[in-house]
């Protein structure tokens, strides 16, 4: 049994990670300030004697003895990270410094959840880990993009200077149950709009592309990375290389929900990437990992979750 700290553990990804780590026989400490995390995501875990829930913001120091740290704390959707951009970048800089300092003191392994957003609006397609990215450092998304880039820098500097055992993974678009209904991400937006019979809003032409990874596959990738030997530090892309246009995604969701929603187009969003697709050769070779969930199968499970979320509240 390992003692594992998961920051952002009440969030979408974090809650699934806490659940999987507990099922594997570990003791899990979930840290969250509930800015985007929700107690409802982890309420089914609180009776487990090996699960501990602590309300805390990693921008302030935290002290504990653990074997491993998964640092997932940071709002990941544009609506949430742009709501308080200074807070967002504090989480990615001061928060990561605090977690790396903790890892240094207690000699724990730390996995930093970075993002495909470090590639910005890429001029190289698809994106491999060797690509340095094309990020606007002063745009409305830069609090997140540049914050995560700085977090990677901090990880590697702590590793080189203080021998901290780091693992850096770059997460590409992930979806599944427990996504926040109002997080503004494209899959949750489209599903909620389709279930309510509202117009499905596409920003821009809809020809921009994304690659969508189901949450169970993503969690397996995170754990596989943490379990590698200390010489494997990353960064490693974790995502699904199957590429879809935003318009294709909208059409698939309309089909799966049997919705009468119409697709409408609104002006493009500032700095919205035109293409996003991971090269996952390193994940396959080093982690022996690749996603197995097809988009329609994952969307069906996600739609079922949102149906319950939306219509159970209406009944109440």
C-alpha positions in Angstrom: 0.0 0.0 0.0 1.3 3.4 -1.0 0.2 6.7 0.5 -0.7 9.0 -2.3 -1.6 12.7 -2.4 -3.9 13.8 -5.3 -4.3 17.6 -5.6 -7.4 18.7 -7.4 -8.8 15.3 -6.3 -12.5 16.4 -6.3 -12.3 17.5 -9.9 -13.3 15.7 -13.0 -10.0 13.8 -13.6 -8.9 13.9 -9.9 -12.0 12.1 -8.7 -11.5 9.2 -11.2 -7.9 9.0 -10.2 -8.7 8.8 -6.5 -11.2 6.1 -7.2 -8.7 4.0 -9.3 -5.9 4.4 -6.8 -8.1 3.3 -3.9 -9.3 0.3 -5.9 -5.7 -0.7 -6.4 -5.2 -0.8 -2.6 -3.6 2.5 -1.9 -4.2 5.1 0.8 -5.4 8.4 -0.9 -5.4 11.9 0.4 -7.6 14.2 -1.7 -6.7 17.9 -1.6 -9.1 20.4 -3.2 -10.2 24.0 -2.7 -13.5 23.4 -4.6 -13.0 26.2 -7.1 -14.0 23.8 -9.9 -14.0 20.5 -7.9 -17.2 19.2 -6.4 -17.9 17.1 -3.3 -20.5 15.2 -5.3 -17.6 13.8 -7.4 -16.0 12.0 -4.4 -18.9 11.6 -2.0 -19.0 7.9 -2.7 -15.4 7.6 -1.5 -15.7 9.3 1.9 -16.7 6.2 3.8 -13.6 4.4 2.6 -11.2 4.3 5.6 -8.2 4.7 3.3 -9.5 7.9 1.8 -9.0 11.3 3.4 -10.5 14.6 2.1 -8.9 17.9 2.9 -10.0 21.4 1.8 -6.8 23.3 0.8 -5.5 25.6 -1.9 -2.0 24.6 -3.1 -1.1 28.2 -3.6 -0.5 28.0 0.1 2.1 25.5 1.5 1.0 22.1 2.6 2.8 19.6 4.7 2.3 15.8 4.8 4.2 12.6 4.5 3.3 10.6 1.3 5.1 8.3 -1.2 3.7 9.9 -4.4 2.0 13.2 -5.4 -0.3 13.6 -8.4 -0.6 17.4 -9.0 -3.8 17.9 -10.9 -4.9 21.1 -9.2 -5.8 23.8 -11.7 -8.9 24.9 -13.5 -8.7 23.4 -17.0 -11.6 24.9 -18.9 -11.5 28.4 -20.5 -14.5 29.6 -18.7 -13.1 28.7 -15.3 -9.4 29.6 -15.8 -10.3 33.0 -17.4 -12.7 33.8 -14.6 -9.8 34.5 -12.3 -6.6 34.5 -14.5 -4.3 35.7 -11.7 -5.5 32.8 -9.5 -5.0 30.4 -12.4 -1.4 31.3 -12.9 -0.7 31.4 -9.1 -1.9 27.8 -9.0 0.4 26.8 -11.9 3.4 28.7 -10.5 3.2 29.1 -6.7 1.1 25.9 -6.3 3.6 23.9 -8.3 6.5 25.4 -6.3 4.8 24.3 -3.1 4.2 20.8 -4.4 7.8 20.4 -5.7 9.1 21.7 -2.4 7.0 19.1 -0.6 8.3 16.4 -2.9 11.8 17.5 -2.3 11.5 17.5 1.5 9.8 14.1 1.7 11.6 12.5 -1.3 8.3 11.7 -3.0 7.7 11.1 -6.7 5.6 13.8 -8.2 3.6 13.7 -11.4 2.7 17.1 -12.9 -0.4 17.2 -15.1 0.6 19.5 -17.9 -1.5 20.0 -21.0 -1.6 20.1 -24.8 -2.2 23.8 -24.4 1.6 24.2 -24.1 1.6 23.7 -27.9 -0.7 26.7 -28.3 -2.1 27.2 -31.8 0.4 24.7 -33.3 2.2 25.2 -36.7 3.4 21.6 -36.5 0.8 18.9 -36.9 0.3 16.4 -35.2 2.2 17.5 -32.1 5.1 15.5 -30.7 6.8 16.2 -27.4 9.8 17.7 -29.3 7.6 20.6 -30.5 8.1 23.8 -28.5 4.7 25.3 -29.3 3.2 28.5 -30.5 1.7 30.3 -27.5 0.5 33.9 -27.2 2.2 35.0 -23.9 -0.2 38.0 -23.4 -3.6 36.6 -24.6 -6.7 35.7 -22.6 -5.7 32.0 -22.5 -2.1 32.7 -21.5 -2.8 32.5 -17.8 -3.3 28.7 -18.4 -1.0 28.1 -21.3 2.0 29.9 -20.0 1.2 28.9 -16.4 1.5 25.2 -17.4 4.6 25.9 -19.5 6.2 27.6 -16.4 5.1 24.6 -14.3 7.0 22.3 -16.6 10.1 24.5 -16.3 9.9 24.4 -12.5 9.6 20.6 -12.6 12.7 20.2 -14.7 14.7 22.8 -12.7 13.8 21.1 -9.4 14.8 17.8 -11.0 18.2 19.1 -12.2 19.0 21.2 -9.2 17.5 19.1 -6.3 17.1 15.6 -7.8 13.4 15.7 -7.3 11.8 12.6 -8.9 9.4 14.2 -11.5 7.0 12.8 -14.1 5.5 15.3 -16.6 2.6 14.3 -18.8 0.8 16.5 -21.3 -2.9 15.8 -21.2 -5.0 16.2 -24.4 -8.7 16.8 -24.5 -10.4 14.4 -22.0 -14.1 13.7 -21.5 -16.4 11.5 -19.5 -18.7 11.3 -16.5 -18.2 13.9 -13.8 -17.3 16.7 -16.3 -18.8 19.9 -14.9 -22.0 20.7 -16.9 -21.1 24.4 -17.1 -17.3 24.1 -17.7 -17.6 25.5 -21.2 -15.7 22.7 -22.9 -16.9 21.5 -26.2 -18.1 18.0 -25.3 -20.0 19.1 -22.2 -21.4 22.2 -24.1 -22.7 20.1 -27.0 -24.2 17.3 -24.9 -26.0 19.7 -22.5 -27.3 21.7 -25.5 -28.4 18.6 -27.3 -30.2 17.1 -24.3 -32.1 20.3 -23.7 -33.0 20.7 -27.4 -31.1 24.0 -27.6 -29.1 25.2 -30.6 -25.6 23.7 -30.6 -23.1 26.6 -30.8 -19.9 26.2 -32.7 -17.4 29.0 -32.4 -15.9 29.6 -35.8 -16.2 27.4 -38.9 -16.3 24.1 -37.1 -13.4 22.9 -39.2 -10.9 23.2 -36.3 -9.9 19.7 -35.0 -9.5 18.1 -31.6 -8.6 14.6 -30.4 -10.8 13.3 -27.5 -9.6 10.8 -24.9 -12.0 9.0 -22.6 -11.4 9.5 -18.9 -10.7 5.8 -18.0 -8.0 5.6 -20.7 -6.5 8.9 -19.4 -6.3 7.7 -15.8 -4.6 4.5 -16.9 -2.0 6.6 -18.7 -1.3 8.8 -15.6 -0.8 5.8 -13.4 1.4 4.0 -16.0 3.6 7.1 -16.1 3.9 7.3 -12.3 4.9 3.7 -12.1 7.8 4.1 -14.5 11.4 4.1 -13.2 13.0 7.3 -12.0 14.9 7.9 -15.2 11.6 8.3 -17.1 10.6 11.9 -16.5 8.9 13.0 -19.7 7.2 15.1 -21.0 5.0 12.4 -22.5 1.8 13.1 -24.5 -1.3 11.3 -23.1 -4.3 11.5 -25.4 -6.2 9.9 -28.2 -4.7 10.4 -31.7 -8.1 10.0 -33.5 -8.8 13.5 -34.9 -12.3 15.0 -35.4 -13.5 18.4 -36.5 -15.7 20.2 -34.1 -18.6 20.0 -36.6 -18.2 16.2 -36.8 -18.4 16.1 -33.0 -21.6 18.1 -33.0 -23.2 15.8 -35.6 -22.2 12.7 -33.6 -23.7 14.0 -30.4 -26.9 15.0 -32.2 -27.1 11.5 -33.5 -26.4 9.8 -30.2 -28.9 11.9 -28.3 -31.6 11.8 -30.9 -31.8 15.6 -30.6 -33.6 18.0 -32.8 -31.0 20.7 -32.0 -29.7 22.8 -34.9 -26.0 23.8 -35.3 -25.4 27.5 -35.3 -22.1 29.3 -35.8 -20.8 32.2 -33.6 -17.6 34.2 -34.0 -14.3 32.5 -33.4 -12.7 32.7 -29.9 -9.4 34.5 -29.4 -6.3 32.2 -29.7 -8.5 29.1 -30.2 -6.2 26.4 -31.7 -7.1 25.3 -35.2 -5.6 21.8 -34.8 -4.8 19.5 -31.9 -3.7 15.9 -32.3 -1.1 14.1 -30.2 1.7 11.9 -31.3 1.7 9.1 -28.7 4.7 7.0 -29.9 6.5 7.6 -26.6 3.4 6.6 -24.5 3.1 3.4 -26.6 6.8 2.6 -26.4 7.7 3.6 -22.8 4.4 3.3 -21.0 2.9 0.4 -23.1 -0.2 2.6 -23.1 -2.7 3.6 -25.8 -6.4 4.5 -25.6 -8.9 1.8 -26.3 -12.3 3.6 -26.0 -13.9 4.6 -29.3 -15.4 8.1 -29.4 -19.0 7.0 -29.8 -18.7 4.5 -26.9 -17.2 7.1 -24.6 -19.8 9.7 -25.6 -22.6 7.3 -24.9 -21.4 6.9 -21.3 -20.9 10.6 -20.9 -24.4 11.4 -22.3 -25.9 8.9 -19.8 -24.2 10.8 -17.0 -25.4 14.2 -18.2 -28.9 12.9 -18.7 -29.0 11.9 -15.0 -27.4 15.2 -13.9 -29.8 17.4 -15.9 -33.1 15.5 -15.6 -32.7 14.4 -11.9 -32.4 18.1 -11.0 -35.5 19.0 -13.1 -37.5 16.3 -11.2 -36.4 17.7 -7.9 
